[in-house]
């Protein structure tokens, strides 16, 4: 183990602080509205801290580090695209403005007002399916970081992640969004300090000029003719055919517009804000955060590549995924590694809590509630939502710890997310901006939009399908389903059209 | 080495480090105040 007593003191103090703050907030939870959207009391800066903490998980650090290792700085272009997409939405209020004004708790709830209860239920199912599959790999990837960075025995991974998830479960199930907001705030602070300190230490260790020259040499083939010391993708130009290329980046732009307007964990922060203007400001002010979300761990990954290339190549026991945390364990001094591990635990915990709460809310609000003949009493509603958080934690533990990732982590996340992103995005845009859209079109969009990503997941091993092709197909098919389905059937009644 | 792409990433990287450092303090202080206000509002609702 690379951890010393000061490291342990930092980590344990942080964990106790988080748990205490989370548990303290539970006394304010009176009903599902407080539990799911914090009574809609959230202001802009708390929103920024919460959104930034939730959307930067340990899984994010792992896959962005992997992109940095494999594609150099060009791998961070996705962060730049995300930044542009989020800023544009914050500037225009596209979708998020009318969505916040609708006063709903989840996106499928809006669909009930616009397209009826069947579409709400089906959309809820897709949201949960895509979201849970997406979240399924968080624990293992997070655990692999901790194993590599701390030098703990690999056999401890399952136990460490189980204990970590248990802690998150306690405060999320009891305090809901109120606990999540306060713990997200603490996690945002610890994580921010950890990211900055680690980046400065990595630059100091590898040397900026050495890093740039090392990547250039690895790309131009000036290094030893050995696969582990050469970079096959252009390390600085993401548009180059060896890197992402134009097609992939255009798909990423469409995907990120959809993510910023549709991804339920992000939207739950929009819905928890005081009003639509607060939501828009929150987006604009968080936008640049997404550049660093990819670029800082990408820097660590690129530095790991150059370091190992200059040492003669990556050790056999390491992969492009584990190279970065292993490299950090060599670079970070005693005391700082405790801070960085606490920061990474913060990243993991804030993401897990936000995601568990969000998917539990959707299952309760959109899958179970519409099927009940009599509404539940407030206490029963709260108990049911808490039990759903517990069930998701159990799912995560089992699925997350035995699922083997098929290749690149980012592609898996993008494709599983796309199961619902393309169709739900189409429904949202049509629901809010196209009065002619109706329930038939919505149903067709939901089903057709899921075909591309499901084909990628089920047939991808036998018939190679490029992720951008699967993604583009799902957006195209969803839009086609909505337009054709709506135009071939009667227009919706005026009651179904949301006031603008 | 001094290609536009390298300069672009250099500026963006150092700007990101500075931005993260700034956000930790700026958002840290402001969001801390907002939590206090939110708790005060919530405590009012707990009064009998």
Interface residues (C-beta under 8 A of the other chain):
Chain A: X27 X28 X30 X38 X39 X41 X42 X43 X44 X45 X46 X48 X49 X52 X73 X74 X76 X80 X178 X181 X182 X185 X188 X189 X192 X193 X195 X196 X199 X200 X208 X212 X213 X216 X236 X237 X288 X289 X291 X292 X295 X296 X299
Chain B: X1 X3 X5 X6 X9 X10 X12 X13 X15 X16 X17 X19 X20 X21 X23 X24 X27 X28 X30 X31 X32 X33 X34 X35 X37 X38 X39 X41 X42 X43 X45 X46
